[in-house]
Amino acid sequence: MKPHILVIPLLATTLLSACFMSEAPRVVTGTLLAKGPVAFCTPDEPPCRTGIPSGDGYLLTLEDDDQEEVRVRFEPLTEAGGVPVYLGEAELRDEDEVGWIYVVARPTSASVDGAPRFEIAMPDCADMGDEDSHRSGIVRADSKTCTVTDIAGFRAFLKETYADEFADPAWWAGKN
C-alpha cells in the first residue's frame, strides 16, 4: 500500500484533497511549538488531537481501534498577519510502508484543556502549476498527490502561493 493512500482520523478529510507528500523525511530539525502538550485542530475533524512532546516533535495518539501513534515535526515557515506559520511533516506508517505528508500550522489565542491550540491546514497540490513544479522541486505523482523532493523549494512555493491564505482566518477555518 502506498503511504499517501493511508487515512488517519486527524487528516482524513484533508487527505481526500490533493496533498503534498514525501518518501523520505525532509524536515532536518524539528521545533517544539510550546512547552508541554499542544492541541492540534482542524476545522473539519473535531475534536482537537493532543500532541505530546517527543524529541524534536510530537506524538499524537489516534483514538481508533489500534491506538496508532503519528509523529509530527515542525519548522518555522513564515509570518502572516503578525502570527508565525509552521511547516509540519507527519510520518504515516502502515506495516512496512512509511511516508510523510505536509501540513501548515499556526497558533491561536485559545487553549484546549490547558494546551495551546494550533490550527492545522493542508496545502493543496492542485494549487501548483507546471512552472511551480519545475522551479520548486515538487513532482506531481498523480491527480491527488505531489511529491516533495526539495524542502527549500517547497518552502518557497508555500510562502509565495499561500501568503494571502496564511493571513486569512477564514482559510484556516476551512471557509475558503
N, C-alpha and C positions, 0 to 999 in steps of 0.2 A: 504494500500500500504506500502511495506517495504521501509524504508528510503534509502537504498542503490540502489534502483531502480530509484530514482529521477535523472533527468538530468537537470543541470543548465548550462547556457552558459559558465561560467568561467571554468568549469571542464567537460564539455560534452564529449570531445574527450577522456579524460583520464579515465572517468568512464566506457568507453567501454572495457578497460583492467581491469585486476583484481586489486581491491583496498582494502585497509585496512579501516575498519570502527569500530564503537563502538555504543552500545546502550545507553551509558552514557558518559558525558564529562570526559576526563582523564587528560587534562592539568589543573593543580591546579591554577597556577598564570601565566597569560599571560605577555609577554614582548612587549612593543612598539618598533618597529624597527627603528623609526626615529621620529623627532618632526614634527608633521603635517601629511598630507596625504602621502600615499605610492602607487606607481604604481605596481600592480602585473601582471606579464606577463608570458604566456605560449607560447611555440613555435607553437602550433597547433591552438591557439584560439586568433588571434588578434581581436580587439585591446586590449591593456592592460586595466585592470579594476582598478579604483582608490579606495583604501581603506581609509575611513575616521576614525580617532581615535575615539573609543568609549569605555570608561572604560579601561580595560587592553587588548583590542583587536581592531579590525577594522570592520566596516560595509561596505560592498560592495553592491551598488545598481545595480541590474541587469536590463539592459535595454530591458526587454521583455514587453509583454502586461500588466503584473500585477505590474511592478516596484518592484519586490521582493527584499528583503534585505537578505544578508547572513552574518553571524557573523563569523569571523576567529580570532583565538588566536594563538600566537606563543610562543615558549620557546626555549632557546638556546639548540642545539643538539651537535654540534661538530665544528671543524675547519678543512677545507680541502684546501690545497694549499694556506694557509695564509688567507682564506676567511671564515667568520663564516657561518655555516649552521644552520637553524632553523627548528624545527618540528612545523607544523601548524595543527590546528584542526578546521575544518569548520563545522558549525552547519547547517544541512539541515532540512527544515520543509515542510510538506505537510499536510495541515489541522491539524489533531490531531497527526500525526506521526512526530517523531523527531529522528534524527540520526546524527552521526558525522563521517566525513571521514578525512583521514590524508594525508597531503602533506608535502613536504620539500621546503624550500626557501633559497635563498642566494642573497646578494646584488650584484649589478653590479656597474660599474663606471658611468653609464648613468643615465639620468633622463627623465621623461615623463611629459611635461607641468610643469616643476619645481619640481615635486615629485620624490624622489629617486626611482629607478627602482629595483625591486626584481624579480628574475626568480623563477618560481614555477614548481615543478615536483611532480609526484605521484609515490611513490614506488609501485612495482608490487607484489601482493600477490603470483603470480606464481613463484617468486624467492625464496619462503620459502619452505624448505624441511620438512619432518616429524620430524626430530631431532630438527630443529629450532623451530617448533611448540611446542614441549614438553618443551623445555628449556626457551622459551620466553613468555609463557602465551598467545599465539595467537592461535585461533582456526579457522580452515578452515570452513567457513559457507556453502559455495557452490563453484562451479567452478570459480566464478567471485569475491568472497569476502572472506576476512579473518576478524575475529572479534578480536579486541584488548581488552584483559581483564586486562593486566598488563602493564602500561605505561613504567615502568623501564625496563622490559623485551623487550618491543617493541623498546625502545631507543637503548638498547644494540644490538638487532638484526639489526637495521638500520646502526649503526656505524660499525658493523662487516661486514655486507653484502654489503654495499654501499660505503665503504671507497674510493675505486678507482673511482667510478662514481661521487661522490661528488666533486672530484678534477678535473674532466674531463669536459671542456666546451662543448664538443660535446654531452655528455649525457644531460646536461641542455638544449641544443638546440634541443633535440629530434632526434639527428642523430645517436644514438646507439640503 
